[in-house]
Amino acid sequence: MKRTVMQKLIAWKQSPDRKPLLIQGARQVGKTWLMRTFGKENFGNVVYLSMDQNPRLRMVFGQDFDINRMVEALQIESQSQIDENTLLIFDEIQEIPLAIQSLKYFQERRPELPILAAGSLLGVALHSGISFPVGKIQLLDLYPLSFLEFLDATGNEDLAGLIRSADFAMIKVFRDKYISLLKQYFFLGGMPEIVQDFVKNRDYDRARKAQKDLLRLYEYDFSKHVSGVFSERLRLVYGSIPAQLGQENKKFIFGHLRSGARSKEFEDAIQWLADCGLAVRVPRVRKPGLPLSGYADPAAFKLFLNDVGLLSAMCDLDARTLLEGSRVFEEFKGCLTEQFVLTQFVSELNLKPFYFAEERSSMEIDFLVQLEGNVIPVEVKAAENLRARSLKVYSEKYQPAYAIRTSLSDYRAEDWLINLPLYAISCLKSVIR
C-alpha cells in the first residue's frame, strides 16, 4: 500500500528542526501501519509502544517529566536501546494524556530523539484538561485513502499515474475505467483494511459488514470515553449527518437533531467529532475574500463524514444501486458526490474547503478553496449535469481568476470556467497556474 503522506514523514526525519510528530486521524485510517512501515524503511531500530491497556506505561508517564528516567524505563519496557538512531513510536497516545504533555519535555531535553505519536481519539485528550504542548510538537493529519491512493491499492497504478501527470487526453481515453473505479470507491471508501480485504476477496457484502462494524465501534467509543449526556449528543450529531447532507440546503440545522435543540448544546459535540477525525466541518463565508478564514461565519456550516464509503454505509445504499448506471452520483441530492470531493480536498490536495451562500439569495457555491493567492469556486455536479447557474452568477459578480465545475464530463477549459472530471479532481492544482 502506498500513502502519499509517507513523503512528509521522510521530510520530517531529514529536517534539522525536527520536533516530536503527532499523527491525528480516526480509527482504522492506517496510522499504525504508516508509522511502523516508515520506521522499518528509514531507521535501523524501531521501538513501538502502545498506550492502550498498558498499566506500566501509565505509571511511567504518571510520576514526573524526568525525561532521562522515562527513557530508561522505556528501554526496560521495550528491551531495546533508545538513542538518536531509534524511532520511538507512541501509539494510541490519547489513552495516557500525560504522555501527550510529555512530548514538550522530550523536545526540550532530548531533541535528538525522533518520536512519532498517534491517536485515534485525540479529541478525548484535548477535552480532558491537559496542557497541550503547543509549539513543541508538529501535527500531521491522516485521512482515509484518497481516490488516487485507492487506485494504487487496487492495482491501477497506471491510471493513477495519468491523473498525477494531468494527461487529460489519455485520461479521456480511459474514461469508462475511471468511472467504474469511482463507483467502487463510492461504495468502499478509503479505509485501508476494508480496501485491502476487498482486493483479496472481491466481496461487497463483506466490505459493507466491515463498514457497519466500524461505525458501531465509533459509537462504542462515544460511550467509553465521555459521559452519558455528551455521548448521546455525539450520537445525535453523528447519526444526523447523512440526513443533513441529503437536504436541498446542506447547512447543518440544529433543529433537525431534536425538537428545540440549540447550537450551544451541541457545539462541543461537533468539535469533539472534528477533533477525533470523524467529521469535517465546512464553514460558510460571507464574502469570497482572502483569507477565506477571515470571512467565515461560525454559525453556518456543513458537516461531512471523513469517508464516502462510510456515508454510503450509513445511508444503507446497496452495491447494485451504487455500481449500476450513474444513479450513485445523483442519490440523496448528490450528497455522496459532494462528500467525495470534500475528502479529496482534505486528503489529496491538503486544502481547507469553505462554501459560499448569500443572504436572501438562492445562489450557493458548493466549495470555495484558497489556492495560489486566488479564491477558487468549485461547483459539484452529479453525473453529466452541466448546468451551473449559481457558478455563472457568482463568476459574473465576483470575476474569479478561475472557476471550476466538476462532473462526469471530460476536461475542457472554456472562457469562464474549467470542467474537471470528478475522478480527476486532484488535478486542481495542475490547472491553476
N, C-alpha and C positions, 0 to 999 in steps of 0.2 A: 504494500500500500504506500502510495506517495502522498505526502502532505506538503502543501506549498509553504506552510509556516516553518518547515524544517530549515529553510534558508535564514529565517530570522534568528533561530537558535544558534546557527553557525556564526552569524554576525555578532550575536551576544557573547559567545565564547571568545571571539577574537578582539572584542572591544577592550581598550585599556582602562575604561571607566566602568567596567562591569560591576553590577550590583546583583544581589540575590534576585532571581526572576520568579515571579508568582504567576502561574498559568491559571486563568479563570475559565470556567466552562461548565455546562450542565453535565449530569451523569451520562456516561457512555458516548461522549464525543471523541474519545480517544486520547485523553490526557496521559494516562499511564503508559500506553503503548508508545506515544510520542517521546516521552522522557526517557524511557528505557532504551528505545531504539537509538535516539540521539546519543545517549551515553555510551552504548555499545560501539557505535560507529566513530565516536570522536574523543573518547577518553580511554586511558589504559586501565582505569579502575572505576567502578561504579558502586556506591553504597545506596541501596534502596531501602527506605524506611516508611512503612505505612503507619499513620497515626490512628487508624481505625482499630479499636479494641486492643490497644497495647498499653496496659497499665504501667509498665516500666517507663515507657516514653513520657507518659503523663507525669510521672514523678520527676523525670529528668528536667522537664521544662517547667515544673511547678515550684522549684525551690528558689532559684535566683537566676540572674543572667550572667553568670560567670562562664564566658564562652569557652575558655580552656577546659574547665571542668566538664562542660557539656560535650565537647569534642571527645574527651577521654571516655565519657560514658557511652557516647555513640559508637566509639571504636569497640568497646566491650560488647555492646548490644549486637553490632553487625559482624564482630570478629574480623574486622578489616581495618587496615591503616587508612587514616584520613589525612590527606595533605593537598597541596595545590594541584596535584595531578589526578585527584579523585573527584568525580562528580557526585555530590551529595544530594540525594533526592528525598524530599519530604512529601509524601502523597497523603491525600485526604487531610490536609493540614487544618481544615476548619474544625476537625474533631478535638484539637487542642489549641484553642485560641491564643494561649500564651506562646505557642510555637510561632505563630504569625508575628507576635510582638518581638520575639527573639531575633527575627531577621534583621532588625535595626542594629542590634549589638554584634551580630555576625559581620555586618557590613562595616561597622566602625572599628571592630577589634581584630577581625580576621578576614580582611577584604580579599585576601589571595585565594580563599576557598570558593570554588564555583558551586553555587547552590541553586537547584531548581525546586520549586514547591508547586503544588497543585491542589485545588479544592473544587469540589462539585457543588458545594453549598456555602460558598463564601458569604452569601447574604446572611447566613446564620451568625457567622463571626462578626460581620460588620455591625450587626444589631445587638451584639452581646455586651457592649460597653468597653471592649478592649481598646487599647491605644494602637491604632493602625499606623504602621511605620512609613508614613508619607515622606517621600524624598529619599528614603533609604533602600527602596526596592524598585524594580522595574515590573511592569504589568504586561501581560500578553493574554489576549482573549482567544480562545479556541472554540470554533463552531463545528457543527456537523460538516461532512464533506460537501464542498461546492459541486456544482454540476461538472466542472472540469475535472475535479478530483474523482467524481463518480465515474466519468468516462475512463479515467486512468485505471480505477479499481475494477472495472468490468471488462478490461481487455480492449478498450477502444482508444488507446494512446494516440494513434494516428489522427483520429477525428479530433481529439483534444488539441493535438499539435496544430491543426489547421486553424482552430479558433485562437490559440495563443499567438499565431502569426498573423491573424486578421486577414487571411487569404479568402476574401469574400467570393471570388469567382469559384474557387474549389469548394468552399462551404456550400454554395448553391447546388453544386453537382450532387452532394450527399445529403441534401435537404431531408429526404424521406427517412434516412437513417437517424438524423438528429432528432426529428420529431418523434420517432418511435422510442428512442432512448430518453427523450424528455418526458414522455408519458410514464415510462418506467420510473424515472426519478420522482415524478409527482406522487407515485404510489409508495415507493420505497423510502424516499428521502435520503438523508446523508449520514445516518447513524452508522459508524463503521462496522460494528459487529453484525448489524442487520444486512448491510450491503454484502459483506464477505460471506455470510451464510447463504444469501440468495445466489451469489456467484457459484457456490458449491452445490446447492440443492435445487435451484430454479423453482422454488415453491412460493407462490404469492401468499397462500393461506398461512404458511409457516412464518413468513415475514410479518403479516398483519398481526398474528398472535404475539410475536415478539414486541411489536409496537404497543399493543394493548398492555402487555406485561410491564413495559417501561412506563407507560402512563400511570399504571397502578403503583409502581414504585415511587414515582414522583408524589403521588397523593399520600403514600405511606410516609415519605419524608416530611410532608406538611404536619402530620400528627406526631411524628417522632421528635421534631425539633422546635415546635412552637406550641403555645398554649391553645386550649380548645377554641376560644372565640376567634383568635387570629387564624388558626388553622382553618376554621370554617370560612373565613373571609378569603383566604387563599384559594380554597376550593371553588368558591363562588366566582371569583375573578378568572381563575384559570379555565374553569369549565365554560365560562361565557364567551371566551374568545371566538370560537367558530361562529356563534350566532351574531356577535357584534360585527365580525367581518362580513357576514352574509347580508348585512343591511345595505340598502342603496347608499346611505350615508354611513361610512365606516367609522365615523368618530365614535370613540368609546362613550357610552351612555351609562352613567352610574345607576339610573333608574331602572335599567334592564336587569340589574343584579337581583333586586327585590324591591317591593313597594316601599317608597320613602327613603331609599338608600341615598346617602350623601357622600360627596367626594372625600371629606375629612375622615370618614370611617374606613375607606378602602385605599387611600393613597399609600399607606405604609405597606399594604399587601402587594400593590402593584410594584413598588420599589423593590420589595423582597424578591419577587419573581424575576425582575430585571437583574438584580444583583446576582442571583443564582444562575443566570443564563437561560432561564426557562421562557422568558418573554422578551420582546424587543419593543420599546416604546418609540413611536414616531411622532414628534410634536408638530403641531401646525405652526406655520409662520404667518405673521400679519402682513409682511411685506417681503418681496424677494430681494433682499439686500444682503450685503456682506458685512460681517459674517452672519450666516443664517441663524446661528445660535443666539445672536443678539436680537433677533426679531421673533423668537419662539414664544408662543402663548402657552404657559404652563397648564392652563385649564382645558386645553383642547388637544387631543392626541388620538392616534390609532394604536392599538395594541395587537401585535402579531406573536405567533409562536416562534420557536427557534428553528423549526424544521418543517418543510412542506409535507413530508411523509407522515409526521405526527398529526398535522392538521387534517390530512385525508383520513387518518385512522379515527380521529375524534369525530369526524363527520360521517363515519361508517360508510364511506364510498368503497364499493367493491371493485375488484380488478377489472371486471367487464366494463363497468362504467368508465373507468379511468383509461383503459387501454384500447377501446374501440372508438373509431372516429375521432372527432375533435371536441366531444362533449366536455371532457375534463377541463378544458381551458375556459369554458363558459359556466361551469357549475358554480352554484352559490354566488351568482353575480360576479364571477371572475375572481373570487377571493383567493382561490388556490394559486392563480396566476400572479396576483399581487404578492402573495406570500413567497412565491418562488423568486420574484425579482428582488424583494426585500432581502432574502437570505443571500443572494448573490452579491448585493451591495456590501453587506457587512462581512461575509466570509471570504469572497474572492477579491473584491475591489477595495476593501478597507475604507468604505465611505459611510458617513453618518447621514442617513436619509431624514428628510422632513417632508411635510406635504403642505400644499397651499390652498386656501379657500378664502374668498372674500365675504365680508358680511353683506347680507341682503343680496346675494348673487348666487346663481346656480353653478358658476364656474368653479371647478376644483381640479387641481393638478395632482395626480396620484403621488408623485415624489418630486422633491427638489433635492439636488445634491450640489455640493460645493467642490469645484474641480478646476485646477489651473487658473485660479482667480476669477472664475465665472460661476454664476448660478445657473445650473442646468435643469430645465424642467423635463420630466420624464413621464409620458403618458403610457399606461399599460393597457394593451388591447387584447381581449380574448380572441382566440382563433385568428381569422384573417380580416376581422372587422377593422377597417381603416379609417372610420370616421373619428375625427379628433377635434370636435368643435371647441372644447374648453382650451385645448392646446393652441388652437388657431387664435381664439380671442386673447389668451394670455400673451402670445407672441406679438400680436398687433399692439397690445397695450404697453408691454414692458421691453420689447425689442431685445430678447436674449441673443447672445452670440451664437448659441446652439440650442436647438430644441430636438428632443429625442422622442420618437414613438417606437415602442417595442411590441411586436406582434409575431404571428407565424409567417408573415410575408418576408420576402428576401430583402437583403440590404439594398438600400438606394439612398442617395443624397439628393434632396430636392432643394428648391430655392430657400425655403424657410424651415425645413426640418430634415432630420436623418432618420430613416427607418432601420432599426436594428432587429434582427430576428431574436425571439426570446432566447433561443438556445445559444446565441452569441452575445448576450447582454454583457458578458465580461469583456467584450471588445470596446466598451465605452471609452476607456482611457485612450485607446488607439485612434479613435475617430475624433477626439477632442484635442486638437493641436493648435 
